[in-house]
Amino acid sequence: DSVQPSSSGWPSFRAYPASHPLAQHVRTAPDVSAGEVRTEIADAKTGAHLGHRFGSYDCINAAALLFIPSGRSPPPWLPP
């Protein structure tokens, strides 16, 4: 339900509201580098670019994602 088809080729997820616990791990900022106003999404700790927000969806670079199958534990190096 949270994944939206994207014609960009980047996975698109419903954006977390600011009150969601995971929202603290990202920061957003206006980005006009492509000649249009959009919202950049970056890692709050490192500032690494993750993707952009379009309306109520976040298009996240697949290289920034880690898929953990249902029933599996995250790797030990992944911070809680």
N, C-alpha and C positions, 0 to 999 in steps of 0.2 A: 504494500500500500504506500510505502514511502518512496519507492523508486518511480521516476517519471521517464518515459522514453525521451531521448534527446537526439536531435538530428546532428549534433556537434560531434558525436562519437565519444564524448565524455559522459560517464555515469552522472545522472541527475537525481538528487535526493531532496525530499521535502526539507526545507530549512528548519532548524530547531528554533523555537522561540527563545528570547534572551533569558527566560526563567528556567530553561532546561539545564540540568547539571552539566551536560556535555558542551554547552555553549561557551563555558569559561575557557575551553581549550582552543578557541579560534578568535581571531579579531577580524573586523571588517573595516574597510576604508574605501572612499571613493577612488575610482581608477578611470582616468580619461586618456590613457596611453594609446588606445586604438581609435581615437577620434570620436568616441561616444562615451557617455557617462554610464558606468556600471559599478558594481560593488565587488572589490577584491576580497577573497577569503584567504587568510594566512594563519599559520600556526601561531598561537599566542606566545609560546615560549621562544621559538627560534626565528619567527618572522618568515618562515619558508612559505612560498606561494603554494596554495592548495587548489585554487580555482576561482570561480566567480559566482555571485548570486544574481539570478535573473528572476525578478518577482518573488515568489515564495519557494523557489527551488535553487539549490546549490549544485552547480556543475563542478564536480571534483575530479582532478587529474587522477586517472587510475593508478599512476605510479605512486601516488600519495596514500593509497588505500592498502589495507592488509585484510584479506578475507580469512575469517576464522569459521570453519564449518560448525554447524549446530552440534552441540554435544562435545566439542573439543575445547581444551583450555588454551588461552593465549600463550604465546611463547614467553619464557621467563624474562627476556630482555625488554618486553613491552611494559612501560610504566602503567601502574593502575589508574 
